Amino acid sequence: MARTIVASATREIVIGFDQPFCVIGERINPTGRKKLAAEMVEGNFETVKADALAQVAAGATMLDVNAGVTAVDPNATEPALLVKTLEMVQELVDVPLSIDSSVTSAIEAALKVAKGRPLVNSVTGEEEKLEAILPLIKKYDVPVVAISNDETGISTDPDVRFAVAKKIVERAADYGIKAEDIVVDPLVMPIGAMGTAGQQVFKLLYRLRNELGVNTTCGLSNISFGLPHRHGINAAFIPMVIASGMTSAIMNPCRPQEMEMVHAANVLNGTDPDCGNWIMTYRDHQPSANGAAAPAPARAAGGRRGGRAARTGAGA
């Protein structure tokens, strides 16, 4: 059974089928957030700090960190900005981080300063990406998100997306990277544009778990893109993908309705022993005006003190 270990300097998290669902906070990402992008370019990180603290307080297990503020020559600008953002966030919170970039030099620069064992987001099935990213994954001994697309783009055929995921796992093995360090993103399509998108993901998750034995993640809010009241769709999607075998998601933990579904799914899936986290989170909850739970700040599910040092020494 796959157990993907990620860690900050002080906290270790296990992503796995027998673990609480791993919530990877998505908010530290300037994509689609013009105000945040402008702030980061100007060296203003107050929103980054606020988002980091708010997501951990809301129960995020990990935080995704992205500094892609511009499409204009990102190779020149992104490495330094990602390093600065990462260093700031890891000094502010103690949860593990996900280094999120499409720029190889930025990923390598961030890995050099990252504490613990971060998750790298991401590698695709494109030959150029495989040859650039997999050696870094091996060198720094970190896990990586494998996105199921290649030079042909994103296929609408789930069998093709599975084949791409299998290719990445096999190529990683050639570098001595274990399947447990590959977290596959099967690519969630918008349900408003493709009516079978949910069914495709559920079937893909079954195959990824049973045939490849890998952990999985996704950009959760992709499922509701283009629809009204997106959070209702997102909230319904969460327990369904968890029941199908998904073990993590990049999502907004500051949405109470969606986090409530995560906590409830953990209870029903048997990964919240004695309902302990549910009781601690909702013991004193009062329904908000719209009926959603308003929980007290939750501990990050799945966390264990110790970290790597102890072992060796966007959204909606």
N, C-alpha and C positions, 0 to 999 in steps of 0.2 A: 504494500500500500504506500503510495507516494506521500512523502513528508518533506515539504519544501521549507527549509529553515531560513528565516530572515532575522536580522538583528540590528539594533542600534548599539550604542556604546554600553548600554545598561540593561536592555530588555531584549529577550528572544521571543520570536513568534513562530509557531509551526502552522503552515497552511496544509490542510489535509482533509480527507474525507471524514475522519473521525474527530475533527476539530471544529470549534465554532467558526462560522462563516467570517472570512477576513474582509473587513470593510476598508478599502483603500481610498482615503479622502481625495477628492478630485479638485478642490478649490484653488490650489496654488498652481494656476495655469492661466496665462494671459490670453490664450486662444479664445476669441470671441468676447473678450473683456477689454475693451479699448481703454477704459480708465486704468485698469490694473497694468496693462502693457505700458501706458504712458508713464505711470508712476515708476515702474521698474527701470525704464530707460533713463529716467531722471535721477535714479538712485534712491527713490523713496520706497521703503519696504514696510511701511506701516500696515498696509492692507495684507501683505504677505504674513506678517506677524499675527495680525488679528485672525486671519483665516486659519493659520496653524493652530492657534490656541483654541479657537471655537470648534474646530473639527475634532480635536482630541477630547475636549470637554463633552462633545456630543456622542463620543463612543467610537471614533475611528480607530481601527487596529493599526493602520499604517497611513502615511501621507505620501501622495504622489507630488513630485516637485518638477515643474516644467518652467523653462525660462525662454521659450520660443516667442520673443516679442516682435520679430520681424522676419519677413521672407527675403529681405534684401541682405545678401551676403551673411547668412547666419554662421558660416564657418569662422568669420572674423569676430562676430559679436557674442555669439551664444556661449562659447566655453567659459569665458570669464564671468559672465552674468550667472550662468548656472552654478558655477563654483561658489560665488558669493551668496546666492540664494540658498544653496544646500547647506553651507556652513552656518548661515544664520538660523535656519530652521532646526538643524540638529543640535544647536546650542540652546534652543528655546523649548523643545519638547523631547521626550525620551522614547517615542515610538519609532520603529524602523521606517525607513524611507524608500521610495521608489524613484530612481533617477530616470526621468522621462525626457527623451530627446530623439530626434531623427538625425542628429548631427553626431557622427562618430567621434570627432575630436572633443565635443562637449561631454559625451559619455565618459571618455577616457580621462579627461581633466577632472570630472566629478568623482570618478572612482579613486583617484589619487588622494582625495581629501575626505572621502566618506568614512565614517566610523561604523564599526560593526560589519554587518553583511547585508547591504542594500539589494533591492530588486532592480534589475535593469529593464527599462521599458523603452525600446524593444528591439527585436530582430524579426525580419520577415523571411519568406522563402526565396527572395531574390538572391542570386549568386553573389552579387557585389556586397550585399548586407551580411550574408552568411560569412563570407571571407573576412569582413571587417570586424564584426561583432563577436563571433564565437571565440576567436583567440583572446579577446579581452575577458570574456566570461571565464575561460579556463585560467588565464593569468591571475585574475583577482578572486577566483573561487567564489563567484556569486551566481544567483539564479537569474533567469531572464524570461521575459514575456515573449512568447512566439506568436506572431500575428499571422493568421492563415491566408496570406495573399502572396503572390509572387510577381514575376515580370508581366504576367498576363492581366494583372489587376485583381479585383475582388470578384470571385465567381459567385453567381447566384445558385450554383449547384453545390449542395452541402457535401456531396461525395468528393468534389474537387477540393473543397476547403479542408476536408479530413486528410486527403492525400498530401496537401501542402504541409499540414501539421506533422504528419508522419515523416515527411522528408526532412523537416527541421530537426525532429527528434533523432533521426538516423544520422544526419550530418553532425549534430552535437556529439553523438556517441563516438564519431570518428576523432573528435578532439579530446575524448576522455571525459566528456560532460555527461553526468547521469541524467536519466529521464526525470528524476525527482527535482532537478534544478531547472526544468522547463515547465513554465506555466503557460498553457496554450490559450490564446484568445481566438475563439472560433468565429468571431466577427458577427455581431448581432445586427441584423438588418432592420430598418424601420418597418414596423408592422403596418403603418398607414400606406406604405408603398408596396409592400409584399405581404399579402395576407397569410402566407405560410411561414413567415419569419420565426414565429414562436415555436411552431412544430419542428422546424429545421434545427433550431438551437437545442431543443430537448433531445432530439435524436443524436445530434452531434455530441452532446455531452455524454450520453450513454456510451457511444463508441470511444470517445477520448478516455473515459475512465476504464472501460473494460478491455479495450484493445491496445491502447498505448500506456495506460496506467499513469496518466499525468494529471496534475492539478490544472485548474482552469480559471480564467478571469474574463471580464468584458467591460466595455464602457456601457454601464447599465442603462443610461438614459437614451441610448441610441434607439431602443425599442419603441420609444414614444415620440420620436422626432416628427414634427409637423402636425401633431394632434393637439387638440385642446385638453386642458386638465391633465397634463402629462404625468403628474405625480400619482394619479390614480392608477394609470397603466403601469408605471414603474413599481408601485407598491404591490400590485397583483403579480407582476413578473418575478419578484424576488423569491417568494416561497416556491414558485414553480421551478425556477432554475436550480435552486438549492436541492429540491427533491430529485431533480434530474442529475445531480452530481456536480454542479458548479461549486467551487470552493472559495472564490473571492470575487470581488467586483470593484471597479473604480467608479465611485458614486459620491453623492453629496450626503454626508452623515448628518448635516444640519437640517434635514427634512424629517421631522418626527414621525410622520406616517410611514416613511420608507424604513426608518430604523426600527420602528415597532414591528414591522414585518420580519426584519432580520432577527430580532430577539425572539419573536414567536416561533420562527422556523427553527432556530437553534433548540428551543424547548422541545418542539415536536419531532425534531430529527435526532434527539438524544445527545446533543453536544452541549447542553447546558445542564450538567448534573444537578439533580434535586431542584431544578428550576432556580438555582442560586442567583444567576445574573439577572433573570427576569424579576425575581422578588426584590433584589437590591435596586434595580432600575425603576420599577413601577410601584413600589410599596406605597409611596405617598403621592402618586400621580393624581392630577385633577384634569378632567377633560377640558380641552380648550373650547373656544366658541364654536369651532367647526367639528368638534367631536373627536379630534385627534388627541392622542396622549401627549402630555407635557411632562416628560420624565425628568428626574434629577439627573445630573451628569453621570454617565456610566463609565465603568472601567473598560479599557480596551479588551474585548473578548480574545481569549486564546493566549494572553501574554504570560510569560514566565520570566522572573528575574534571573539574571545570570549573564546573558549575552554571549557573543562569540568569544570575548576576551576570557570569560570564565571557562569556556570549553577548551581554549588553547592557551589560555593564559589571560471641466468643463462642465459645468453640467447644467442640468436643466434648472 
